[in-house]
Amino acid sequence: MPCTVSTRMRATLHLHCCDAWLPPGCLGANPGGDSTHISRGIFMQDKQGRPLRRVRAAELTSTTLLICGVALLLVAGALQLGAYYAQLRWERGQEALSNQFLPAPTAAEAAESPTEPSPTPTATAQPTVTGSATVMLPPTLTPRPSPTKTPPPAPPANPGTLTIPKLKVSAPIVIVPLVNGQWDMSRILYEAALLAGTGFPGRPGNAAISGHVSLKGRGDGTFRWLEKLQPGDDIIVQQDTMRYIYRVDSSHVVLPTDVSVLAPTAEPSLTLITCTDWDFLKAEYTRRLIVKATLAGQRDTGVPAQ
């Protein structure tokens, strides 16, 4: 039945235009009742002229505004939480690279520890005879020169450039110092950080180079796709006119406390290090990605590195 306006309700319509009466005929409750619909509310009565049910438009509006307000607060909170964790990720990433590993014993430190036993002084007894008694004097020690310490090798004047053809990466190598037991990575952005105290590219020993995964507001870091390297891939270091070609042997993940990856080696080797396994709850990287490579060849290009 279509909704109609009751004569008895016209005064009510004028006085209570903000109220809404839900017509049973129009809304599915109590069919057959008389009602009317205006722009600001719905007024309804039954056949005897008694009001059936009323819902205030103001109540509907308040409920809608409350729901919208809660939804907006949830969206704003989610955006703020996402921004907070994004900033934590970058800051923890920077801190993680600064605290890559505990410093490993260097070749220079190992050379400082004497491997030969201490020289045994030779004693010469000088007996002195007085009458019938023999008195033994203290032995005379023959001094021997102490072994000369081998000075650590000097770093190259130009650390060179690191190139990874498969990843299309080319970055200048910068030596980062060891300060209070930690490597200072605070000024490293897209550079490849050669950890001081490890080896040097092209020389016997283990040269450890670290790089960022990502940078705040700058996108991917130098070692963002380091995980794609596989055994047999080439890593090139060029210093002045010399080009050293390393070949990847293995790639694995270790804990930040595993310093065995920095141990010195007899042959020229290269260790690339970056962060991996981001923990969202802790807002930090929990593992280190390690790529090991050994020197496969070298040649003089005759052209200095750019």
C-alpha positions, 0 to 999 in steps of 0.5 A, a space after each residue: 500500500 502506498 504511503 499517505 499523509 494522515 490528516 491528524 498527523 499534519 500538525 505533528 509533521 510541522 512541529 516534529 519535522 526532525 523525528 522519523 516514523 518508520 512506516 510499516 507499509 513502506 519498511 516491511 513492518 505492520 503492513 496496512 498502516 498509514 504513514 508519510 515520508 518527508 525530506 527530513 523524516 518518516 511519520 507513521 500511524 496505524 488505522 486508529 491514528 496511533 503512532 507505531 514506531 519512531 526513530 529520530 533522524 538526529 540519532 541516525 546522524 549521530 550514529 553515522 558520524 560516530 562510525 565514520 569518526 572511529 573508521 577515520 581514527 583507525 585509518 590514521 592510526 594505521 598510517 602513523 604506525 606504518 610510518 613509525 615502523 618504516 623509520 624504525 626499520 631504517 634506523 635499526 638497519 643503520 645501527 645493525 650495519 654499524 654493529 655487524 660483528 664483534 671485531 675478529 683478530 686481525 693478521 697484524 694482531 696475530 703477528 704481534 703475538 710471538 710464536 717462538 718460545 722465549 729464549 732460554 738464557 745460558 748460565 755460566 757457573 763461576 766457582 771461587 775457591 777459598 781454602 777448602 770450601 767451594 762457593 757457587 756464584 749466581 749464573 751470568 745471563 747472556 742477553 739476546 735481542 728480542 724478536 722484531 715485530 712485523 708492522 701491519 701492511 699499509 692500506 692501499 692509497 686508492 681502495 678502488 671500486 667494487 663491481 658486481 656485473 650480475 647485479 649491475 652494481 658499481 660502488 667506490 670502496 671506502 675504508 671504515 675505521 674500528 671505533 670502540 670495538 665497532 665499525 663506524 658506518 655513519 657516513 656510508 650511503 651507497 659506498 662499499 665499506 671495507 672493514 678496517 682490520 680485515 684484509 685488502 683486495 688483491 692481497 693474501 687475507 680475507 677482505 670484508 666489505 659491507 653495504 646497506 640493504 636500503 636507505 631512508 628516503 633513498 630507495 635500495 642500498 648497494 647490497 639490496 639484491 646480494 642474495 641473488 649471487 650464486 657460486 660462479 658469479 664474478 665480483 670485480 675490484 679495481 685498484 688503479 690499473 689493477 683488476 682483481 676478479 673474484 669468483 663466488 664460492 658460497 652464500 649463507 646466513 649467519 647470526 650477528 655474533 658469528 665472527 668466524 666469517 671474518 677470520 683471516 685466510 691464507 689465500 686472497 679472499 673476499 667476504 661481502 656482508 649485509 643485513 637480512 631477515 627483517 623482524 617486524 615485531 623487533 623492528 630490526 634485522 636478525 641475520 647477516 647475509 654472507 657471500 664468500 669469494 676467492 681470487 680467480 685472476 688479476 690483470 693490469 688494464 693500463 687504465 686507472 679506475 674511474 
